[in-house]
Amino acid sequence: MRETAISLIRAGHCVHPQRMTIRDGSWRSVIYPALSVLIIHPVEGPMLFDTGYDPAFFAATQPFPERFYRWLTPVTLAAGSEVASQLTRFGLAPDDIRHLILSHFHADHIAGAHAFPGAAIHCSRAGLDAACSGGRIASVRRGVLRALLPPDIAARARFFEEAPRVALPDALQPFDMGADILGDGSLLAVELPGHCPGHWGLVTNDQAHGEHFLVADAAWSTDAIRRDMPPPAITSNFLGSARRVEATLRQLNALWRRNPAIRLTPAHCPERAAEAGQ
């Protein structure tokens, strides 16, 4: 695989009772950072995997019923900590982002999408269809804020399901197939079902760490992967399918056991957030 340069960016956080995200957790509230990933491709240049939170989240959750989302998952976003502003740390501006890769359409993963109007959007067709279906109450219950979807997303979208299918490196077993979203083998989208419709991760060859698997919300932490400890079924079934969440987590645990050195990055992992420099 062609090498890319990877930087993690922490863009705000929310708080939840820990027990709602891991079965043996406590009932105390803990911080869940929202990570975006800056990927520098040697030909295509800078791109982002997810966006974390953004001031647009607070605008989208001002009316009812969307405000319930803000009440259920209180969000903190310091001034200037949205991804679009943090790009200056890397000598970049939002207009430099040519590709935006969205793991799924929950608000904490797409809130900053509006800041990159010139970027192609790589996403799941099934995920986008689900995000655009149903009424406002149903959308909020599913973790979707439709106001955060770029209005021209249909024209800019490039769907994982339509990208060429390729075999993954042996180091990724038991995951065996990916979608080659740029056509050069450098970014391989991998379906990680269960968390919600159209939930995908991304594999790239990180020049610092080798194979790097961005697993989005397939797990809440690297600790959960190592211990094969899923969320309570009530949490998983609220947004998706507990049965499929647990099956995907078992695969991630099997991958880690087979290859403990592999780099796995969940979107809300505190261990990874500590490396993000923000």
PyMOL commands that set and color helices and strands:
alter all, ss='L'
color gray80, all
select helices_A, chain A and resi 18-20+55-60+67-72+83-90+94-96+107-110+113-115+125-131+136-141+146-148+153-156+160-162+170-172+222-227+233-239+242-258+270-273
alter helices_A, ss='H'
color red, helices_A
select strands_A, chain A and resi 3-17+29-41+45-49+75-76+99-101+120-123+157-159+165-167+177-180+187-191+200-206+210-216+263-266
alter strands_A, ss='S'
color yellow, strands_A
deselect
rebuild
show_as cartoon
